[in-house]
Amino acid sequence: MGTRATSLARRIERLGRVAKDLRDAFGLDRDAQPALAVDGDAVVLGRTDLACVFCGSTEHVMRFRGKGICVDCVTEVRNLVSAG
């Protein structure tokens, strides 16, 4: 996968929020926690690994409705639904 160069100049909001058009350009949803890194005189915005919203695992995680959920938690939820 190649590196994509996108240059968008935006003012950082007082609360430190990332502008919607930047989130859209990177495919980040509103609740995403992007990674920020400093490279010389540049600040680099990146994606963090997708983690399960229930247990925090980063292993075998899939995206569901914009959130991460791991296979183990999917199985646990499925068992709760079928038992109840």
LOLUMDO-573092 format. One record per residue: x, y, z of N, C-alpha, C, O, CB in turn. Coordinates in steps of 0.1 Angstrom, whole numbers, plus 2048, in hexadecimal, padded with zeros to 3 digits. Glycine has a CB too. Example, Ala and Ser with C-alpha at 12.3 -4.5 7.8 and 13.67 -1.06 7.14 Angstrom:
BEGIN
8847C784E87B7D384E8847DF84E88E7DF8558717D385A
8807EA8478897F584788180084F88680B85088D7FA839
***
This chain:
BEGIN
8097F480080080080080980C80081280D8087F680080C
8078167F780F8217F680A82C7FF7FF82C80580F8267E8
81383680181084180980884C80180C84E7F681D84880F
7FE8518077F685B8007F98688067F886A8137E7857801
7FC8727FE7FF87F8037F38888017EE88A7F580C8857FC
7EE88E80C7E389780B7E68A38137EA8A181F7D5890810
7E58AE80E7E88BB8157DB8C38177D58C880E7F38C380E
7D78C48247CB8CC8277CF8D58337D38D083D7BF8C382B
7CE8E28317D28EB83C7C58EF8437BB8F483D7D88F8836
7C48EC8507B88EF8587BD8F48657C78F086B7B08E2859
7B48FC86B7B79018787B28F78837A88F18817AF90F87B
7BA8F588D7B78EB8977AD8F28A07AF8FE8A57C38E689F
7A28EC8A37978F28AC79D8F48BA7A68EE8BE78B8E98AC
7968FD8C179A9008CF79B8F38D87A38F28E079190A8D5
7918EA8D57918DE8DD79A8D38D779B8C88DC7838D88DD
7A28D68CD7AB8CD8C77A58C28BE7AC8B88BB7B38C68D2
7998C58BA7938BB8B17988BC8A379D8C689E7838BD8B1
7978B089C79C8AF88E7908B28857858AD8877A28A188B
7918BB87C7878BF8737808B486B7878AA86878C8CA869
7738B486876C8AA8627728A685477389A85175E8AE860
7768B084C77C8AD83F7898A584078C89D83877E8B9837
7918A784B79D89F84D79989185179F88884C7A68A6858
78F89085A78B88285E78687B85278986F850780883869
77E88284977987B83D78487783478386C82E76F885836
78E87F83279987C8297A187082E7A68688267A3888829
7A186D83B7A886284179F8568447A384C8497B086684D
79285884278884D84578684B85478484085878D84183E
78885685C78685586A77885986E77386386979085E871
77285187776485587B76685F88777186288B75C849880
75B86488B75B86F89576186C8A27678748A874C874898
76085F8A676685B8B37748558B27798508BB75D8508B9
7798558A678784F8A47918578AC7908638AF78B850895
79B84F8B07A78558B77B38548AE7BA84A8AF7A984E8C5
7B585E8A57C085D89C7CE85E8A37CF8648AE7BF868891
7D885989D7E585A8A27EC86789C7EA8698907EE84D89E
7F286E8A47F987A8A08088788A380C8748AE7F48878A7
81087B89981F87989B82688689582088D88C82486D893
83188989B83989489684588F88E84C88689383E89D8A2
84689488285189087985889C8748548A286A84C88786D
8638A087B8698AC8788618B887B85D8BA88786E8AD869
85D8C08718548CB8748468C986F83E8D286E8598D886D
8438BC86D8358B886882E8B08738358A887B8368B085B
8218B28748198A987D81289F87480B8A486A80F8B2885
81389387680E88886E80188287580287E88081887D86B
7F688286E7EA87D8737E886F86D7E986D8617DD88586F
7E58658757E48578707D98508777D38558817F1850872
7D78448737CC83B8797D38338847DE82E8827C583386E
7CB83088E7D08278987CA8198957C081888D7CC82B8A7
7D080F89B7CA8018997BC80189E7B98078A97D37F789F
7B37FA8977A57F889B7A57EF8A87AC7E58A879D7F2890
79E7F38B279D7EC8BE78F7E98C27867F08BE7A47F38CA
78C7DE8C877F7DA8CD77A7E48D77817E78E177F7CB8D2
76E7E88D57687F28DF7647EB8EC7627F28F675C7F88D8
7637DE8EC75F7D78F876B7D390176B7D690D7577CB8F5
7757CD8FB7807C890378E7CF9007977CC9077827B9900
78E7D78F579B7DE8F27A47D68E97AF7DB8E67A17E28FE
7A17CA8E67AA7C18DE7AC7C78D07A47CE8CA7A47B38DD
7B87C58CB7BB7C98BD7BD7BD8B47C17BE8A87C87D28BC
7BA7B18B97BC7A58B27AE7A18AC7A47A18B37C17998BB
7AE79D89F7A27998987967A289A78B79E89E79E78B89D
7987AF89778E7B98997887BD88C78F7BF8827947C68A0
77B7BE88B7747C387F76C7CF8827697D288E76A7B8879
7697D78787627E387A7537E087874F7DA86F7667EE86F
74B7E588273D7E48817377F18857387F68907387D888B
72F7F787C72980487E73380E88373081688C71D803888
73F80E87E74981888175181588D75981D891742825882
74E80A8947558068A075C7F989E7597F189574C8068AC
7667F68A676D7E98A67677DF8AF7637E38BA77C7EB8A9
7667D38AB7627C88B476A7BB8B076B7B88A47527C68B2
76F7B58BA7787A98B776F79D8B676379C8BA7827A78C2
7747928B076D7868AE7697808BB75E77A8BC77677C8A7
7717808C676D77B8D37617828D875877B8DE77977C8DD
76078F8D77557968DD7487948D473D7948D97587A58DD
74A7928C773F78F8BE7397828C372D7808C474378E8AF
7417788C573D76B8CA73676C8D772B7668D97497618CB
73B7748E07357758EE72777C8EC71E7788F373E77E8F7
7267868E471978D8E270F7838DC7037838E071B79A8D9
71477C8D270B7728CB7067688D56FA7648D571376B8C0
70E7638DE70A7598E97007608F26F77598F67167548F0
70276C8F66F87738FF6EB7748F86E07728FE6FE781903
6EB7788EB6DE77A8E46D776C8E26CB76C8E46E17808D6
6DE7628DF6D77558DD6D374F8EA6C97478EA6E174B8D6
6D97528F66D574D9036C97559096C274F9116E174E90C
6C77619046BD76990B6B176A9036A77719076C277790D
***
